[in-house]
Amino acid sequence: MSERAIRLHTPVELAAGVRFGLDARATHYLAKVMRATSGDVVRLFNARDGEWRAELTVAKRAVTATALERVRPAAVEPGPTLAVAALKRARLELVVEKATELGVAAIQPLATARAVVDRVNHDRLAAIATEAAEQSERLTVPAIAPLRPLDAVLAERAGDRPLYAAVERADASGLAEAVAAHGAGDLLIGPEGGFAAAERAALAAAPGVVAVSLGPRVLRAETAAIAGLAVLALRMSG
Amino acid sequence: MSERAIRLHTPVELAAGVRFGLDARATHYLAKVMRATSGDVVRLFNARDGEWRAELTVAKRAVTATALERVRPAAVEPGPTLAVAALKRARLELVVEKATELGVAAIQPLATARAVVDRVNHDRLAAIATEAAEQSERLTVPAIAPLRPLDAVLAERAGDRPLYAAVERADASGLAEAVAAHGAGDLLIGPEGGFAAAERAALAAAPGVVAVSLGPRVLRAETAAIAGLAVLALRMSG
């Protein structure tokens, strides 16, 4: 047996002795990219069962894993939800990767008046989140919600959890100060051109929304998302 | 005259009535990308003279600018210096762009034992910093220092300014807490594989170095740089 520094998410239930074939993505990665061979030991994880050592059997077109023993118990990974306007493809992909590393619990792409796209590649974003979770030693993979309008997302929120909305407004307090005052919450990042007037009115009327500033400079939307999560997630995870 | 939402850095001295030909980069951007025409008014800025309205004269192969009046005075833009291991090209370029948006004063690429490259494209990094400064309403463009070894950079530092070194070490305090305790300072981010033993010893012996944590997850080096600057620069700029 050879321990490999490889860590893969699996949707399959993990328990001692469980044996199962890996999916196409994991098979390709293990057999072609990492040149895994039978007897190699890797780590597998999912949100329910924690992280397990697992031994591989590599055949011509399939890789089978046998779970050996658990090395990390399942754990809740508390983190903010990020609601972010549908940015251009590369920028949204960057946000998903970095948000996952920074501990986000879920990502909600938003359709807004000034959003640059009206559809997002959900499967591609979910794959990026999975890979970033594997790389960053997370046990959970953040859920990528389907694209929805801002008002529908606001209508569903419980008003007792703060939603920190990054705005370019002189009277907004700094995010770190707002989190110190209001506690753990979620982050809302608008599109490159900002929210439209009707959206700003909806935000002002929604319970729990706290307008925050991310400093004196003009940040691109993806920078605002990553910077805001850095401040928020690092504070929430201690 | 037509006001254009265009903002360009220039190395030329700006004063009322000063007239000068723009360089190849600005000429290309104005004439080809933005399709500027004679009479268009843009903003020009540099660190010494602040930001100016300037009227363009667009000829076949040259664009001339005439400074009209100052709209923002020169200002000191305090920010941390980022010392960062020479990452792979795309990752280092991302760091330079985002660090500039987040207000970094200067960027020092580091040659380290485990750095993935032994040279960086200095001109390309400087151009990225310039473009990010133009986009983010900065008045200054962060200097990109030439690649140097970690020990040379450490030897030159004054010990009274903290250098926050992101390390994966259980006893390191969180960056936000460290900044609250020690005050404004600079940020040090190692290579993807971490610092080598000799480098860790040099860091431990260097005056002013404060080991800090960026949370419980494993961050890619470029994520650590951006997240650390978000925490540090937002705090330093108020």
Interface residues (C-beta under 8 A of the other chain):
Chain A: L94 K98 E101 L102 G103 Q135 S136 E137 R138 G174 L175 A176 L214 G215 P216 R217 V218 L219 R220 T223 I226 A227 G228 L229 A230 V231 A233 L234 R235 S237 G238
Chain B: L94 K98 E101 L102 G103 Q135 S136 E137 R138 G174 L175 A176 L214 G215 P216 R217 V218 L219 R220 T223 I226 A227 G228 L229 A230 V231 A233 L234 R235 S237 G238
